[in-house]
Amino acid sequence: MTAYNGELISRTNVTQRTIEQLDSLIVSYDFIPLETGDNSLLSNITDIRYHDRKFFVTSSGAGSSSEILVFDSLGKYLNRIGRIGRGPGEYLGLSAWYFDPQLKQVILVDPGKRKIFHYGIDGNYVPNSETNMEPTLHNVKRLYSIDSNTVIACYGVNSTNNNLLATYPANLKKQKPYRKTRLTWHGNSSYSSNPVGRDGDAYHVMLPLSDTILRYRNGTWEPCYVITYFNEGKSYKPGKKETDFEEIRQRAAERNFRYIRGLVENDRYILFEYLGGSILWDKQAKRGTYVADGYNAERLNGFPFIPHTACYGADDYFVSVMTPSSFRDNAETICKNNGRQSDELQRIAAKISENDNPVLIVYHLKRQSR
């Protein structure tokens, strides 16, 4: 069954056999404690990107502005991007950012100063690169560079902004919004915190307040996936109705969208994240595995696969975040159960305390056959 020339993800092609499926899919783990220090203390991690063998971690805390901290592939702290302040080259608030692969720079949007700042990977401000922020960027939540010339912008939904998605040139000028699409409503979703995944030269984008995932490639948007798995009681009538932005805002005001979190993608799999569960979708087999969320969910050989904290994917892996205390608790469990990578787990668990930075868990999954 197809939906808008895309794939329908439903109970007919998603299995409940969580443990058996994941045990055969996950090849190995890497455990990366992020170095803790006076200059590198993290609060709430809201985003992780990986470029040039470095983790760019966005950290935000209550009452404080978001910051980007850089760690190497082993978790050693390197630097932070820019500095919060009112001086030249300093920003007041971070709403979104992206890494420009051509310039090798971090481009940061500051709605406080209404400016766009450029920083090197070393964190230093690029002189004379500051530009005025376009008004259309005021409500932007995520930015992703998809090639040397194009950036995808994902917006939140509010009463003053009609844009869900847009593309910009690399200088973030002259926005080209994506204003109209067919959306399907199976209830219950909210703005996606991880809305974009990459698949070769294409990008999958989760629309806010929708179960529709669009594919963007070569300047063209098209619906690609529709998730009905969590709301099978709702009727599915593709193409019968086009939902406008007023209905999106109305349904949001009625609290109809509560569950969807976003997507994380690597070469073979897409992890569609929901409250109460996630779907690990095999793009090659066109079948999915339901994964229970939470540290108390079913465990894989004693160690949990925690999709609700997965915030980055590429090649054959996903990256999740775990607090030090939870990591230590689960390290004990896995060592007791079967000793899988137990020496490394015990060594890391013995060194970290509850006040340390989180630990990154890298799940390596089977690669797609070519």
Sequence and secondary structure as in RCSB ss.txt:
>XXXX:A:sequence
MTAYNGELISRTNVTQRTIEQLDSLIVSYDFIPLETGDNSLLSNITDIRYHDRKFFVTSSGAGSSSEILVFDSLG
KYLNRIGRIGRGPGEYLGLSAWYFDPQLKQVILVDPGKRKIFHYGIDGNYVPNSETNMEPTLHNVKRLYSIDSNT
VIACYGVNSTNNNLLATYPANLKKQKPYRKTRLTWHGNSSYSSNPVGRDGDAYHVMLPLSDTILRYRNGTWEPCY
VITYFNEGKSYKPGKKETDFEEIRQRAAERNFRYIRGLVENDRYILFEYLGGSILWDKQAKRGTYVADGYNAERL
NGFPFIPHTACYGADDYFVSVMTPSSFRDNAETICKNNGRQSDELQRIAAKISENDNPVLIVYHLKRQSR
>XXXX:A:secstr
 EETTEEEE TTSEE  HHHHHHHHEEEEEEEE    TTT   EEEEEEEETTEEEEEEE TTS  EEEEEETTS
 EEEESS BSSSTT BS   EEEEETTTTEEEEEETTTTEEEEEETTS B TT  EE  GGGTTEEEEEE SSSE
EEEEE  BTTB  SEEEEETTS S EEE        S     SB EEEETTEEEEE TTSSEEEEEETTEEEEEE
EE GGGTTS   TTS    HHHHHHHHHTT   SEEEEEE SSEEEEEETTEEEEEETTTTEEEEE  STTS  B
TTB   GGG  EEETTEEEEEE HHHHHHHHHHHHHHT TTHHHHHHHHHH  TTS  EEEEEEE     
